[in-house]
């Protein structure tokens, strides 16, 4: 259905009709992804194909925070830790030990014998140089704030003006295999953070020409870029091959992988169903009701640490003005989450009651209070009290190449029916990367859909990394001194119970401010072709690329 089409909200009926007519046939047509071609056909022997999105930026650790860039980095890089594919808990990769007695000062020892794909040894300097470069404001990396906990970050990345240093004082080399980290405050989750790709090492070749490197990355992971078979063919595919000298425990069980780009998830699903694509990480809404029957044993359903939300551009005067939090509260209460997930997702998803996903420490079934309860009468009252929807129109932006336009339309239908208006309608971007440029560039003038897949299993990741002032993924521009203070104290807490209580207080502040609207929690609904086996998805919703076996 076109984003400008208005359909009266009738619980179940309108949504089911939308799901059935979203594409030309019953089942044809990513952290949200894309596509344009590729698949099993034409791959070298022992390779398999997987659905992905074209990276928003060059493939380098500090400049990717969306699914396409992350998948490429996950294939080609490893840091100090990785995450267990079953539990999601951090496990050592290159780390021999990461020791601290106070959660502020850390001594890191890396395992010897690791090399980058060009043969260069991975040393402690490979980490220290990469982190310093990623943090430097003149490097213009979107993940720079992930280093803000390290002492000296303010000098290399000041809020205003040029940096006064190029290296953070909190990083010190000890020897080839040892370096130390000093943080600005205790952070109990810091070791768990170190599995995120932003903390990966870089070879010296990177610094010669970072832009060139971003198009042909050299990592230290289980796969390396396969330039002989296409490498990164922008907007079409990324092809990697097994790195036989990889020193990690999670060695690849296939000869290679092609991340294939499709125009829609419906097209990707059709290719998977017809054995022209081997792994897909999301089933399109149009096929949710039929994919288990279509795929049989090839269908996959698994728990996932993720949440779907609507966010607001609080940097825009119309949405960020005092009092507009009441409008945002009212919009949230105009959404009938239970009916939407029942109709579109057959009840597999769970309506959200927290900005945290289930199974994350501190998750609660009532932290949002009335904010996520369907109440059309109170919704209308709050919106009127807040001065009304800015301009009388409310758009929700999403990418047309992902499985989102159906639910965005359903949410708008619910809002319109609740408020007895036609104020809400979807705004469709043709591609995920195009939408991301406007979102990360703070160019939005209306609301936009935003999801979050955990990077590590702590509330810090769902809250501080998204809503702390200036955080890398704080796309809305939310800034609350009260929230920031509670977040700092929660991260510093040595006792998990104390930390969770502080995070709950921080979320209570968010429930007043409403920087985003929690909608529902996802489960992984995925699939594979008959040409591969041992296809698994981790609790973060990511394919376990190294485990896939080609038959």
N, C-alpha and C positions, 0 to 999 in steps of 0.2 A: 504494500500500500504506500502511496506517495506521502511524504511527510506533511504536506499541506492538507491532505484529506481529513475531514472531520467525521468521526463515526460516533453516534450516540453510545454512551456507556451503558450497556445492559450486562449485568454480572454474568460471566460465563459465556453468554451467547456472542456478544460482540468480539470478545477476545478469541474465542474458539474459531469464529469466522475469519478473523484476521490471521490466525496461525495457519488456517487451511488455504488462504488465498495469497499468502505472502510471496509465493513463487509460482512458476509456470506449471509445475507438476507436484505430485505428492511429496517428493523429497529432493527435487533438484534445485537448482538455481546457483588479542589478546593485545592486570597486573594488572578478543580485541585485536583481530589480525586481518591479513589480507591475502592476496594471491594473484596469479596471472598465468601460471602454467606449471609445467613440470609434472612429476609423477613417477611411477615405477618404470614406465616404458623409457628405454634409452639410457637407463642407468648402468654403470659398470657392474660387473658381477660382484655380488656380496654387499651391494649398497641398498639402502631403502630410502623412501621419501617421507617427509613429514610436513604437515601444514604449519605455516608460520606467517609472519608479517615482515615486510621490508623494513629494516632498521630506520629509525627517524634520523639518526646521525651516523657518523663513522663508527666502526666497530672497535671501540676502546673502552676499557672498564669504567672510567669516570664520566663517560658521556652517553650512557644508555640507561634509561629507567623505564622502558616499555618492553613489551613482549618480544618483538622482533629482534631488537638489539640484545636482550637478555638471552634468548635461545642461542644465538650465534656465540655469545660469550661463554655460555654454559658448556658448549661443545668444545671450545678452543682454549679455555683458561681454567686454572685451579689456583686457589689461594691457600691460606693457612688452614682453613677448615672447609668442609663441604657439609651437606645435610643428609642424614640417613633417609633413604628412599621410603622407608616404612613409617618411621616415627616423626621425621622432620627435625630431630635433634641434631646439634652440631657434632661432627666427628672429624678428627684430624685428617688433613690432606697433606699439605707440606709442613705443618707444624709438628715438630718433635716435642716441643713443650711451650706453653704460654703460661708463665707463673706470675702471681701477684699476691701480696699479703694484705693489700689495702684497697684493691679495685681502682687504684689510681696509677700506680707504677707497675709496668709489666715488662718482663724479660722474655723475649721471643727467641727460640732456637728453631731453625728450620732443618729439615732433613737434607743431607747432602745427596748428590747424585742426580738431581733433577736438571733437565735442560729445556731451553726453549726450542721451538721447532726448527730454528736455524743452527742449532748445536751449541749456542751460548749457554754456559752454566747459569742456573738461577741461584742468586746469592741474596744475602740480607740487603745488600745495596740495591738489588732489583726491586725490592719492596719499598725501601726508604725513598729512593728517587721517584718511583711511581706515585707514591702518596703525596710527596711534596709538590710534584708537578700537577697532580689532580686537584690539590687544594689551592694552588696559585690563582688569583683572580684573573690575571692576564691570560691564563690558559682557557678560560671561559668554558669550564666543564659543568654540565648541569647537575652532577652529583657531588660538587665540591663540598657542600655542607656536611656530607657524611664524615668529613675529617675535622669538623668544627669542635669536637670534643678533645682534640689533641692540643696540648699547650703550644702556643705560638701561631695558631690558626689566624687570629685577628691581624697579625702582622703581614701574613702572606695573602690574606683575603679580607681587607678592611671593608667596613660598610660603605665608606666613601673614600675617593681618592686612590692613588696608586699604592701598591704594596711597598712596605718598607723592608721586607726581607723576602728571600726566595725559598727559605727552608724553615720548617717549624722547629722550634727549640725542643719540642717534646719528642722528637725522633733522634736517636743517636745510634750510630754504627759501633758495634763492639768488635766483631771480626766477620769473616766471610759468611758465617752461619748464624750470627747473633746480632740482634738489635734490641733497643729498649724503647718503650713508649711511656710518656708521661701525659696523663689527662688533666684537664682543668678542674675536675671534680671526680669523686668516685662514681663509677657506672657499673652496676652489677651485671648488666647484660652484655658488656663489651666483648667478651670472648665469643659469645653467640653471634654478634654482628660480623665477626671476621670471616664468616663463610660467604658473605655477600660479594658479588663480583667486583664492586668498586674497589675492594681491597686486594685485588689480584696484582701480581708483579708485572713489570714491563721490561723488555730487552733494551739494550742500548740503541738498537736500530730505530726504535720508536722516536727518539729525540731528534734524529736527523731530519725528519719530515713527518710530523704527526698526522697531517691530513692525508698524505700518501699512505701512511701506515694504516689509517682507519679504513681504507678501501681494500687492503691486503694484510690483515693482521697476522702477527706472529705471536702465538701464545705458548703455553706450557701444558695444555690440557690433553685429554685423550684423543682428540681429533685435531688435524691441522687443515688449513685452507687448501683445497684441491684446485689449483689454478689450471692444471691440465684438463680438468673436466668442467671448466666454467668459472670457478672461484665465486666471487660475488657478482652475479649478473643482475644489476639493479632492477627492482620491481619484477623480477622473474624468479630468481632462486639464489641460494647460497649452498655451495657444495663443499663438503669436507671429507677427508679420508683419515683412516686410523693412523695415529702416530705410534709407530712400533717401539720407539724408545721411551714412551711414557712411563714414568716411575711410580705412578699412583696405584692404589689398590683397585680402583674402578676402571679397569682396562676395557676397551670397546670390544663387544662381541660381534660386531659387524665390520665390514671393510670400509664403510663410509656412509654418509648421510647427505641427502639433498633436502634442504629446507625450501619447500615449494610455495610460491605465492599465487593465490587465487583471488578473483574479483569479489567473491562472496563465500561465506561458509556453506551455502547451499550447493554451490558449484564444487567446493571441496568435498562435501559429503557425497555427492553423486560420483565423483572420481573414486572415493574410498569404497563406496558400495560396489563399484564396477571394477575394483582391483587396479585402478590407475593411480591411486595414492595409498600409502601404506599405514600412516598414522595421522589421526586428526585429534586435536586436543579439545574441541568443543563440537557438540552436535547442534545444528541450527534449530531454531525454534520450530520451524515447519516440520521437522522430523522427530521431535522429542517424543511424540506419541507412537511412533512407528519404528524407531531405530533398533530397539531390542528384537523386534520381529524380523526386521530387514537383515540385521547382522548376525543374529543368533549368538554363538560363542564369541564372535568378534566384538560384541558390544561391551563397553567398560563403564562401570559406575563405581565411584570411590569418594571418600570424604575429602574435603578441600578446605584449607585455611583461606577463605576469601569472602569478600562482601561486595555487593553492588550498591552504588550510591548515586545521588544527584548532588552536584556541588554548585556553588554560586561564585560569581566574580566579585568578591568583596572590595576589590580595588576600584570597581566602577561606582561612581558616586550614587547612581540610582539604587544599587543593591546594597552598598555598604553604609548608607546613611543611618544615623541613630533612629531606632524605631522600626527599621525594616526587618529586624529579627522576628518581629511578630508576624510579618508577612511570610517569612520563611517557615515559621512554626505552623502557620495556617495551611500553607501548601502541603507540608508533610502530613497533616491530619486529614487532608482531602484525598489521600491515596489509600485505596482499599487493597492493601498488600495481599491479604489472605485470598481474596478472589482472583487476583492476578496470577499468583503462583499456582493456584489450583487449575486455572484455565490454561495458562500458557505452558506450565512446567509439570502438569499432572500431579502437583503437590510434592514434587521431589525437593523443591527449594523450601527454605524456612524463612518466614518473615523476620526481619531484623528487629532486635530490641536493644542493640548495643552497637557501637562502632568497632568493637572487637568481634572476631569470628569465634564460633564455638570451639572449644578445646584450647583456646589461648588463655593463659592464666588471667583471672579477673573477669572473664566473660560473665555477663549477667542477663537474665531474662526480663529485667525491668529497669535497667539504668536510664533508658531514655524516657521513661514515664509516659505521659500523655502524648509526647511528641510523635510516637510511632503508632498511636491508636487511631483507628478510623473514626472520625467524628465530624461529619459535614457541617453541622450547626456551629460548633465551636471554631471550625476552620474558617468559616465565612466571617465570624465575629473578629477573629484575630487579624485577618487580612484587612478588614475595614479599620480596625484599631491602629494598624500600622500604616494607614494612608493608602492602601490599595496596591495592587500589582503595578510596578513601574511601567508607565506608558500604556497600561491596560492590556498588555500582551506578555505572555510567558512562554518562551521557547526553551526546549531541551535539546541541546546539540548532541549528535552522535554520528558515528561513521557508518555509512551505508554498506561498507564491505565487511562488517562484523554482524554477529547475531543479536543485534540490539534494537533495530528500528521497530520490531513488533512490540517489545515491552515498553519502549518509550512512548509509542502511540497509545498503548493500553493505559499507561500512567496518565497521559494527557486526557484521555477519555474519562478517566476516573475523576481527575481534577475538575474538568468541565462539567460533569454531571453533578458533582458535589456542590460546585459554586453556581450552577445554573447559568453558565456563561460559555463562550467559545474562546476563552483567553489563552489556552495552552495548545501548542502544536509542536511537533518535532522540527528540528532544523538539521538537515542531513548534509554531512560532509562526504565527498566521494570516497576518500581514503582515510585510514586511521592516522597515517603520518601527517596528512594535511591538518586534520583536527588537532593533533598533538602540538603542532607548531603554533597554532593560535592559542591553545590552552597554556602551554608552557611559556609562550611569549606575552601572556597577560593581555590578550586582544579580545577576550570574550565580553559580550555585552548582555548575555543572558545565561541561563543555567546550562549545565552540560553533564552528561552521564560520566561517571568515573567509577572504576572498580579498583579493588586492592587485593592482590595476592601477597601473602606474607613472604618476607625475605628471610626472617628468622622468627622463632616461636615465642616472642615476648610482646606484651602490650606496647612497649616502646615503639615497635615497628608500625603498628596500626595508628598510633597517636602522635608521638613526638616526631616521627619521620614524615608525617603528613600535615600536622597542624601546628607544630612549633614555629615561631616567627622565623622566617627565612629558610626553613627546611627545604631540601632539594625537591621534594614532592608536594610542597605547600603551594599548589597551583592557584588556590583561591585568594591568596594574599591575607589569610586570616592571621590576626595578631592580637593576642590577649595576654596582658601581663599576668593576670591571675592564672590562666592556663599554663603559661610558660613557667611560672614559679612552682606550681604543683608538679609539672612534668620533670623539672630539674630535681626536685626532692624525691619523686618516685624513682627516677633512674639511679639516684644515689643510695637508695635504701638497701641496706645489707640483708634485711629480712623480707622475704617475699610477701608475707601478709601485710607488712607496713607499706610496701611498694604498691600492692594491689589496692589498698584503701586510698592511697594518694591518687592513683589513677582513676578510681571511681569519682573522687572529688573533681578531678580534671574533666571527666566526662560530664559531670553535672553542670560545669561551666559551659561546656560545648552545647548541652541541651538548651541552655539559655540563649546562646549566641547563634546556633545553627549554621555553622560554616558549610555543612553538607547534610543531606537527608539520607539516613540509612534505609535501604529498601528490603533486601533479602540476602541470605547466604547461599552460595552456590555449592553444589556437589559436582564433582567431575563426571561429565557425561561425554564419553569419547569412544573411539573405535579404531579398528585395525583391519588390514587386508588379510587375505588368506596366504600371502607370501611371506609373512613374518610371524614370529612367535615371541613369547615372553615380553609382551608389551605391558609396561607398568606406568603408573602415574604416581608421583610423590604427593604428600599432603598439601603441597603448595600449588597443585594443579599442573605441574610440569611433566612432560614425558621424561622417563629415565632413559635418556638416549643411549647410554652405554650398554644397557641390558638387552636391547632389542636384537633378536637373532633372525637372520635371513634364512629362509628354508632352502 
